[in-house]
Amino acid sequence: MITITIDGREVRTQPGKTIIEAAFENGVYIPHFCWHPALSVSGNCRMCLVEVDGLPKLVVACATLCTDGMVLRVDSERAIAARHAVMEFLLINHPLDCPICDEAGECKLQDYAYRYGPGESRFDEEKVRQPKRVDIGPHVVFDAERCIACSRCIRFCSEILHDPRLTFVGRGDRVAVATFPGVKLENPYSMNIIELCPVGALTSRDFRFKARVWEMSDTPSVCPGCARGCSVHVWVRRNEILRMTPRENRFVNGTWMCDFGRLESWRHAADENRLMKPALRRAGGIVEPVPWDEALPAAAERLRRAAEGRIAVLGSGFDTCEGAYALARFAREVLRTPFIDSIPYFDPEQEDDFLRRADRTPNTTGARLAGVAPADERYGLAAIVEGLERGEFSALVATDSVGGGNGWIDAARERLESVIFIGRNASPLAERADILLPATNFAEENGTYVNFENRLQLLHPALVTKDGDRRTGPFRLSRLDAFATPFDRWGRMPKRDARPLWRILRDLAGTFGIAWGWEHPRDVFAELAHNVPAFRGLAWDAIGPEGVPLGGEASPPIRSYRYSDIRP
């Protein structure tokens, strides 16, 4: 270790660290544009200039290595004057787009102009005009006038993705970022450059002009798009998800996430196929919405009648660990059936060597560890599907079914006495169910997921659910009216009458005279941690923002990621 002095305070750091790294590690903020901890050093913005004793000129903190005994000043008069000059230079040609720019509220240039800017400009010439609203890819819109030429987007494509599609063109004040001729920015991670961009030059086509950042709530959560389980922020306004962005987790996704996770993984949370409230299938195939206190006893009665035969239980990798544990306990203690397994959802074409996984569910590992797995293959998915096709089961309880190609569903419905669907969205199985019980999704509940590397992470509710669907009267499920999500008169998404899976199964077990004293998912997790070896020793309150590894062994940090790109 070596010792350096920053603004009169001695700190210790490792040899080979740059000044900006040593400063951040010791709680000292140095403004910067082009530097990012996961990218190579560029040193072209000059915003991080600091004064070092013994050197005649200011040095860039992002490219200067610390030496033992170094004395530097971050907020000296010379350093402050240099920042004022850099900000004045950057703002010479920058358009006054803040009132219409989607980056307002998240813009480093805006923050720095307020905190480090000179407060006035001596430039009274006409600004350089450059192209605006340029589609450089299917998901990213580029505004050249706002670009400050930090090169973060270029370095990300070449260094992280090894797909160098962006470069600088032009000279001087005409320099701009562009794709190579005849090439579009089309790759599965293209939208990461939107967060990397310190200004509003790169924006999301999907999110443009939807909302200001201060109008939305920001909830930490986990992406449900695949078994990676990227840490994310869920941004909500009027009870509607407007976007998802990556949240720093050095053990899972660094600060990146794929475009599918950003754009598609959360759409099911409130789409037109969302199950809004409990429903029963009446005579003639009519599906009628009913309150919970009618749906649960009806489900229990059907399961009692089917108890003389065999009952199959199918879980899902979309269920939380708490829901999966409750399902496993319900199957074995209440239904007394060994036939329990989960429905897989794999797409090998979606996997790559960066983040995306072929397993398209976020909690396959956690569900199986929590008990949604057969004791042996005689009771697994293959045996369940074969038994359903042969008519060997009297009832089926399923918490979800994904995708198509489930040909066994049609045959199963003709031979089963009862199908009870506890899920979130319309599916081939839901359309053939006798009883539908709406479960909350990843954005509506507290819970935990375990990714493919055995890292346990917390979910937090970003959306609000509440009893009461404004639709009344009987309707046919085939028209999907049961899943409709009309906006209210104020343009807000309605509050779904859905409940967490663990609570549905707790109440359903209660109708059988079996009392489970769970009042919160932390109660379920405590029991899970006590009874399941993989979770033993874990506590709900000890699960931090980066999660915890099962078994105590952490995966290595992704891509040598170091620490956050801290904002002032």
Stockholm file with secondary structure:
# STOCKHOLM 1.0

chainA/1-568         MITITIDGREVRTQPGKTIIEAAFENGVYIPHFCWHPALSVSGNCRMCLVEVDGLPKLVVACATLCTDGMVLRVDSERAIAARHAVMEFLLINHPLDCPICDEAGECKLQDYAYRYGPGESRFDEEKVRQPKRVDIGPHVVFDAERCIACSRCIRFCSEILHDPRLTFVGRGDRVAVATFPGVKLENPYSMNIIELCPVGALTSRDFRFKARVWEMSDTPSVCPGCARGCSVHVWVRRNEILRMTPRENRFVNGTWMCDFGRLESWRHAADENRLMKPALRRAGGIVEPVPWDEALPAAAERLRRAAEGRIAVLGSGFDTCEGAYALARFAREVLRTPFIDSIPYFDPEQEDDFLRRADRTPNTTGARLAGVAPADERYGLAAIVEGLERGEFSALVATDSVGGGNGWIDAARERLESVIFIGRNASPLAERADILLPATNFAEENGTYVNFENRLQLLHPALVTKDGDRRTGPFRLSRLDAFATPFDRWGRMPKRDARPLWRILRDLAGTFGIAWGWEHPRDVFAELAHNVPAFRGLAWDAIGPEGVPLGGEASPPIRSYRYSDIRP
#=GR chainA/1-568 SS CEEEEETTEEEEECTTCBHHHHHHHTTCCCCCSSCCTTSCCCCCSCTTEEEETTCSSCEETTTCBCCTTCEEESSCHHHHHHHHHHHHHHTSSCCCCTTTCTTTTSCHHHHHHHHTSCSCCCCCSCCCCCCCSEESSSSEEECGGGCCCCCHHHHIIIIISSCCCEEEESCGGGCEEEECTTCCCCSTTTTHHHHHCSSSSEEETTTTTTCCGGGSEEEEEECCSSTTCCEEEEEEETTEEEEEEECCBTTTTBTCCCHHHHHTTTGGGGSTTBCCSCEEECGGGCEEECCHHHHHHHHHHHHHHHTTSCEEEEEETTSCHHHHHHHHHIIIIISCCCCEEEECCBCGGGCCSSSCCSBCSSCHHHHHHHTCSCSSGGGSHHHHHHHHHHTCCSEEEESCCCSSCCTHHHHHHHHCSEEEEEESBCCTTGGGCSEEEEBCCTTSSCEEEECTTCEEEEECCCSCCCSCCSCCSCBCGGGTGGGCCCCCTTSCCCCCCCBCHHHHHHHHHHTTTCCCCCSSHHHHHHHHHHHCGGGTTCCGGGCCTTCEEGGGCCCCCGGGCCSCCCCC
#=GC SS_cons         CEEEEETTEEEEECTTCBHHHHHHHTTCCCCCSSCCTTSCCCCCSCTTEEEETTCSSCEETTTCBCCTTCEEESSCHHHHHHHHHHHHHHTSSCCCCTTTCTTTTSCHHHHHHHHTSCSCCCCCSCCCCCCCSEESSSSEEECGGGCCCCCHHHHIIIIISSCCCEEEESCGGGCEEEECTTCCCCSTTTTHHHHHCSSSSEEETTTTTTCCGGGSEEEEEECCSSTTCCEEEEEEETTEEEEEEECCBTTTTBTCCCHHHHHTTTGGGGSTTBCCSCEEECGGGCEEECCHHHHHHHHHHHHHHHTTSCEEEEEETTSCHHHHHHHHHIIIIISCCCCEEEECCBCGGGCCSSSCCSBCSSCHHHHHHHTCSCSSGGGSHHHHHHHHHHTCCSEEEESCCCSSCCTHHHHHHHHCSEEEEEESBCCTTGGGCSEEEEBCCTTSSCEEEECTTCEEEEECCCSCCCSCCSCCSCBCGGGTGGGCCCCCTTSCCCCCCCBCHHHHHHHHHHTTTCCCCCSSHHHHHHHHHHHCGGGTTCCGGGCCTTCEEGGGCCCCCGGGCCSCCCCC
//
